[in-house]
Amino acid sequence: MSTNILVTGAGGQLGSELRYLGEDIRKNKVSLSAGYAFIFADKSRLDITDKGAIESFCSTNSVSYIINCAAFTAVDKAESEADKANAINHLAVKHLAEVAKKHDIAMIHISTDYVFDGDSKQAYKETDITHPNNVYGKTKRLGEQALQDISPPNSIIIRTSWLYSLFGSNFLTTMLRLGPEREQLNVVNDQIGSPTYARDLARAIVQIIPQLKRASQEVEIYHYSNQGQCSWYEFAKAIFVAADIDCRVQPIPSSDYPTSAKRPSHSVLATAKIEQEFGVELSQWPQSMKSCLAHY
Ligand SMILES: NC(=O)c1ccc[n+]([C@@H]2O[C@H](COP(=O)([O-])OP(=O)(O)OC[C@H]3O[C@@H](n4cnc5c(N)ncnc54)[C@H](OP(=O)(O)O)[C@@H]3O)[C@@H](O)[C@H]2O)c1
C-alpha cells in the first residue's frame, strides 16, 4: 500500500511545482523512496476552510502527509479582506492540524518571511522574534502558532521568501509580461530579500519528507530560500538580462510606490538549520532564476 501525500492548494505556484516534480518522480527522474504517492487537491477539490471536507478527504484517501500549499497570498488585498485571509491562513491551518493530529498525519506547512517586520539588518533566524507589519503576515503567523499548539506528529513549518516560478502570478511572471510592452519600468530598490524558485523548494520538500520521522516532537520551524540577496530593482534587472528583454529599469524608493500593505525592508532568512538538519543544498538566486528561465 502506498504512503499518500496530500498537496493542498495544488493550483498555486508551489503546488504546481510539486505536481511537476510528481510527474518526474513517477517517471523516476527525481528520487523519492518507492511507495509514496501524491494526491493533488486544488481549491475546487478540497477547500481547507471546510474542516468536515478535510476530515473526509483524509480518511477516504488514507493520507499520511499533508503539504499545505494553500494560502491567501494577495498581500495588499489581505488588508481589506482580513477575515478571509484569517480564515485561510490561520483558521484553516488549525483545522488541518486538528485532523492531522487525530489521524496521525504529518504536516509540512509553508509560511513566510513576512512574519518579520524587516527592521533587522541581519538574516532572520528561526528563533528570532516575529513582528509582522501587515495583515497577511499576521494571519500567517497565527497559522504557525495554531499548528505549533496542536502539534501533529512529525510536522514542520517551512518559511520561505519572494517565491516565484513560471506558474501563476508572481514578480517574475509580471516582469516577463510587462518588460516586452514597456520601454521603462520603475521598481523599488529599498526592499531587500532572497528570491526563491518554487521548484527548488518543491525539491527540498520531497527530500525532507522521508526524514521527517527524525524531527522532534515539537513543530519546528525551518527557513528555506535561495542564497544571496537583492532588491526588487536588482531582481527585475537580472530577469531582463537573463530573458533578453530590452526594458530599462529605474530604481525608486517604496515611498514612490504606495501599497495598502507595508512590506518588510529587509527580510533575508538564515537557512543554516534546514541545511544542517536535512542535508538540503541551497543554490544562489541568480543561478536558480536562470534555470527557471531556461523553461521560459
Ligand atoms: N508567493 C510568495 O512570494 C510567497 C513568499 C513566501 C511564502 N509564501 C507561502 O508559500 C506558500 C505557497 O505560496 P504560493 O506562492 O504557491 O501561493 P499561490 O500561488 O497563491 O497558491 C495558493 C493556492 O491556494 C489556493 N487556495 C486559496 N484558498 C484556498 C482554500 N480555502 N482551500 C484550498 N486552496 C485554497 C489558491 O487558490 P485561488 O488562487 O483559486 O484562491 C491558490 O491556488 C503559501 O503558504 C505562501 O504563504 C509565498
The ligand as an SDF file (V2000), in Angstrom:
LIG
                    3D

 48 52  0  0  0  0  0  0  0  0999 V2000
    4.3020   33.9480   -3.1630 N   0  0  0  0  0  0  0  0  0  0  0  0
    5.2780   34.3560   -2.3730 C   0  0  0  0  0  0  0  0  0  0  0  0
    6.0640   35.2630   -2.6860 O   0  0  0  0  0  0  0  0  0  0  0  0
    5.4850   33.6760   -1.0410 C   0  0  0  0  0  0  0  0  0  0  0  0
    6.5410   34.1140   -0.2300 C   0  0  0  0  0  0  0  0  0  0  0  0
    6.7330   33.4880    0.9910 C   0  0  0  0  0  0  0  0  0  0  0  0
    5.8940   32.4570    1.3940 C   0  0  0  0  0  0  0  0  0  0  0  0
    4.8570   32.0760    0.6020 N   0  0  0  0  0  0  0  0  0  0  0  0
    3.9980   30.9910    1.0820 C   0  0  0  0  0  0  0  0  0  0  0  0
    4.2220   29.8680    0.2480 O   0  0  0  0  0  0  0  0  0  0  0  0
    3.0200   29.0860    0.1420 C   0  0  0  0  0  0  0  0  0  0  0  0
    2.7190   28.8220   -1.3160 C   0  0  0  0  0  0  0  0  0  0  0  0
    2.5320   30.0810   -1.9380 O   0  0  0  0  0  0  0  0  0  0  0  0
    2.2430   30.2280   -3.4920 P   0  0  0  0  0  0  0  0  0  0  0  0
    3.0490   31.3720   -3.9580 O   0  0  0  0  0  0  0  0  0  0  0  0
    2.3280   28.9180   -4.1670 O   0  0  0  0  0  0  0  0  0  0  0  0
    0.7300   30.7240   -3.4090 O   0  0  0  0  0  0  0  0  0  0  0  0
   -0.3680   30.8010   -4.5630 P   0  0  0  0  0  0  0  0  0  0  0  0
    0.2620   30.6550   -5.9040 O   0  0  0  0  0  0  0  0  0  0  0  0
   -1.1960   31.9920   -4.2600 O   0  0  0  0  0  0  0  0  0  0  0  0
   -1.2020   29.4740   -4.2810 O   0  0  0  0  0  0  0  0  0  0  0  0
   -2.0510   29.3460   -3.1920 C   0  0  0  0  0  0  0  0  0  0  0  0
   -3.1720   28.4550   -3.6320 C   0  0  0  0  0  0  0  0  0  0  0  0
   -4.0530   28.2460   -2.5280 O   0  0  0  0  0  0  0  0  0  0  0  0
   -5.3600   28.2420   -3.0550 C   0  0  0  0  0  0  0  0  0  0  0  0
   -6.3580   28.4820   -2.0140 N   0  0  0  0  0  0  0  0  0  0  0  0
   -6.8240   29.6630   -1.5390 C   0  0  0  0  0  0  0  0  0  0  0  0
   -7.7950   29.4410   -0.6470 N   0  0  0  0  0  0  0  0  0  0  0  0
   -7.9420   28.0980   -0.5320 C   0  0  0  0  0  0  0  0  0  0  0  0
   -8.8040   27.2610    0.2060 C   0  0  0  0  0  0  0  0  0  0  0  0
   -9.7130   27.7690    1.0350 N   0  0  0  0  0  0  0  0  0  0  0  0
   -8.6780   25.9260    0.0640 N   0  0  0  0  0  0  0  0  0  0  0  0
   -7.7760   25.3940   -0.7850 C   0  0  0  0  0  0  0  0  0  0  0  0
   -6.9480   26.1350   -1.5350 N   0  0  0  0  0  0  0  0  0  0  0  0
   -7.0290   27.4800   -1.4070 C   0  0  0  0  0  0  0  0  0  0  0  0
   -5.3500   29.3240   -4.0970 C   0  0  0  0  0  0  0  0  0  0  0  0
   -6.4440   29.1970   -4.9650 O   0  0  0  0  0  0  0  0  0  0  0  0
   -7.1020   30.5350   -5.6190 P   0  0  0  0  0  0  0  0  0  0  0  0
   -5.9710   31.2580   -6.2820 O   0  0  0  0  0  0  0  0  0  0  0  0
   -8.1110   29.9820   -6.5320 O   0  0  0  0  0  0  0  0  0  0  0  0
   -7.6640   31.3180   -4.4700 O   0  0  0  0  0  0  0  0  0  0  0  0
   -4.0180   29.0470   -4.7710 C   0  0  0  0  0  0  0  0  0  0  0  0
   -4.1510   28.1120   -5.8110 O   0  0  0  0  0  0  0  0  0  0  0  0
    1.9450   29.8740    0.8890 C   0  0  0  0  0  0  0  0  0  0  0  0
    1.8280   29.3560    2.1760 O   0  0  0  0  0  0  0  0  0  0  0  0
    2.5100   31.2820    0.9630 C   0  0  0  0  0  0  0  0  0  0  0  0
    2.0320   31.9730    2.0900 O   0  0  0  0  0  0  0  0  0  0  0  0
    4.6420   32.6500   -0.6110 C   0  0  0  0  0  0  0  0  0  0  0  0
  1  2  1  0
  2  3  2  0
  2  4  1  0
  4  5  1  0
  4 48  2  0
  5  6  2  0
  6  7  1  0
  7  8  2  0
  8  9  1  0
  8 48  1  0
  9 10  1  0
  9 46  1  0
 10 11  1  0
 11 12  1  0
 11 44  1  0
 12 13  1  0
 13 14  1  0
 14 15  2  0
 14 16  1  0
 14 17  1  0
 17 18  1  0
 18 19  2  0
 18 20  1  0
 18 21  1  0
 21 22  1  0
 22 23  1  0
 23 24  1  0
 23 42  1  0
 24 25  1  0
 25 26  1  0
 25 36  1  0
 26 27  1  0
 26 35  1  0
 27 28  2  0
 28 29  1  0
 29 30  1  0
 29 35  2  0
 30 31  1  0
 30 32  2  0
 32 33  1  0
 33 34  2  0
 34 35  1  0
 36 37  1  0
 36 42  1  0
 37 38  1  0
 38 39  2  0
 38 40  1  0
 38 41  1  0
 42 43  1  0
 44 45  1  0
 44 46  1  0
 46 47  1  0
M  CHG  2   8   1  16  -1
M  END
$$$$
